[in-house]
Amino acid sequence: MCPHAVPDPLTPSPPSPLLSLSRTCVLPGATQTGPHHDLITLIFTTSPTPSAPSTELLSEVIHSFHKHCPSLTACRVILVIDTFDRVSSQNRLKKGTVTADGATKFAEYKQNAKNLIINEYSRRFDKEEANNELTVAEGEAEYGSDVYAQQTNAVPLTITKTRNGLVTFIEPDQRLGFGLAVRSALRLTETPYVWVQQHDWSLVSDIPLTSLLDIMRKTDADPNSHPDPLSGLMPNISVPVQYICFPSTRMLSYATSDHVVQFPALKALTNLYKQSFSLHSPETDVSVKIPLTPMFFWFDKPHIASTGHYLNHVFPNRLAMMRGAFIEDTVGHRARTEMKNGEWIKWACWLYYPDEGKQLVLRHLKGRTWRGTDGEEEQILEWKRLNALKQHRKQKHKKL
């Protein structure tokens, strides 16, 4: 395990189980004692949005946590508040450009976002302690080459933490982009797993987080020790689960989609490994089955991942991610190419697959265009006004 990934202090990790080639993998052993939310850190990323200074977008996501995955409101949280690069006449948020009005509102939005997280996550500790005992440190996010002395290629970071370390805020002096934002948070993570969350994806179905973490813990192994499943060495292969993504609209029925079936190697891997992992707890004598199918991409949308695996494979060095880049636009495509070439085990990416891939789990809130409830209502009224004016002009033209 990467030194950045801290092992669970409660119990030693169990040995990796062996997988048979059946459709159900039975993972023996009791469920982890102690709260599972202590095994995972929520990495929440946000950036300039048309709905600022309102935090309604973040609140919608947190509300979906309460409804569909309450553990995500009780775990450690790192909020990365990314900034913009330049001011222009039009928003181009993916390129780091905002309007003058957007820049002004973003300053207020940053404070509002921090207040929201403090108030929400203060349930686990005394609110006065959270508000009054904040520590501030400096850091940096390096990237690209450093061969020339005049090129530092590093973004200064302001890191603010509550005294107990349960809440952390990262604020860069320059725009990081999603990739460097996630890496900066991973370096501060003290749990073996992370939930990576963009600010405009909400949950619409229940997430069995406890079971998913149990699967990841009990199938954890060195990916380099796994033979190629297409080489003929298939009996008793242990299968790591290092990354689990969740179905959005475009990922429904993923296992039978063109992303898989048009590629013989990926189709073979799906036929071999798509299964329900069966978990049994001796304390409750209850068994649950968690359906997963191999995923052949590393998406940015909400996912669970091993902290050590993330740092070792997605961010092995400063050249792995440039400032302003997205993981799925860079590493995601490289990972898919390697998976096509027989290295899926190296990445160990899976998709949660309830109801044979027919059940939607994520909903995109379109943070780059959504203006908040009030802003959307104002926009609708403006459209109605313009449409009425257009109809009036048509009627007037007919009379002439």
Order of alpha helices (4+ residues) and beta strands (2+ residues): beta-beta-alpha-beta-beta-beta-alpha-alpha-beta-beta-beta-alpha-beta-beta-alpha-beta-alpha-alpha-beta-beta-beta-alpha-alpha-beta-beta-alpha
